């Protein structure tokens, strides 16, 4: 639905979703390593997609850890603040490959901000 934003409800659960479900998870086409970049670690948080058992410990998009090149990036800080507001106990940490697959925040944004289980 063009122009419609998803709204996070209590605890970050999606309250409104578009009608089209995306069956495949988005992947970042950037093959570069994000080791040494920064991400937001949070308390464990279940994926809001219906029937999905994935539990994130980081700010994610389509099950990929979102990463930023600078630890003071305004978008990183904005997302960490949002996580704090919903009680997810965010901490900015240096990303390590062992955290799981990652995606640059800006590549995710350029791809239209895909979300698991929701097609915009």
N, C-alpha and C positions, 0 to 999 in steps of 0.2 A: 504494500500500500504506500504509494509515493507520498512523502512528506510526513508520514505517521511515525512517531518515535515509539520504541518499546518503553514501557514504564516498569521500573523495578518496584515491587511491592515489599512487604515486610520480609526482612532477611534476604532481599535480593531476588525473589522469585518473580519471574515474568508474569505479569497479570494480563497483558494484551499481546497477542501475536498475530501476524499476518496469516492469511488463509493457505498459502503455499508452503509446504514442508520440504526442506532440502534434505534429501536422503544421504548425500555424501558430505563429509566434513571438508571444509575449506583447508587448503594448505598454502603456506607461504612459498612462493616460487623462488625466493631468494635462497640459494644454496650456501650462502656465507655462514660462518660460525658466529653465533651471538655470545660466545663465552666472553666474560668480562663486561658485558652490557649490564643493564639493571632491570630488575623486575620487582613486583610487589608480592611479597609472601603474605598469606592470610591464614586465618584459622580455616580448617577444612570446611568446604562448601560444596554441596551437591549441585550437579548440573541441573538447570531448570527445565531441560527438555523432558517431556513426558516419557517415562519408561527408561530413562538413561541412568545407569548406575555409576557414572563417572563422578568422582569427588575431587575437586581442585584444592590445592594448597597455595595457589598463586592466582593472580588476576589472569584470566584466560579468555580466549575467544576461540570457539570451535575446538576446544580441548588443547589449544596451543598456548604456552606461556607467553604473554605479551612482554616484549622487551623494549627498552629505550637505551640509546647510546650514552646519554648523560643522566646522572642521578638527580639532577635538579631540573630536568625537562618539565616545563609547565604542565604538559598532559599527564606525565607520570604522577606528578604531585596532585593534580586534580582527581585522577582516578583513585589514588591512595586516600584522599580526603573523602571521596564518596564511599569507599569501603569502610572507613572509620565511622561514617554517619550511619551505616547499617549494621555496625557491631562486628565487623570481620577482623578487627585487630591487625591492620596492615603494617608491614615493615618493608622498607626499601632495602633490597639485598642485591649482591652481585650475582648475576645469572651464571649457573653452571650447567653443562650439558646433562648431567645426571638428574636435573629437575624434570627432564622430558623435552619433547619437541617444542620449539619456540617460533615466534613470528614477531617481526618488527611491528610495533604499534602503527607506524606510518604506512607500511605495506598493507596491513589489515584495514586501515582507514581508506586507503586508495582502492582496495578491493570492494568497498561498499559496506564495510563493517559486518561481514557475515557472522551469524550466530548459529550454533548447532541447533538443528531442529526448526529453524525459522528462516524463511527466504524473504528478503525485503523486496 
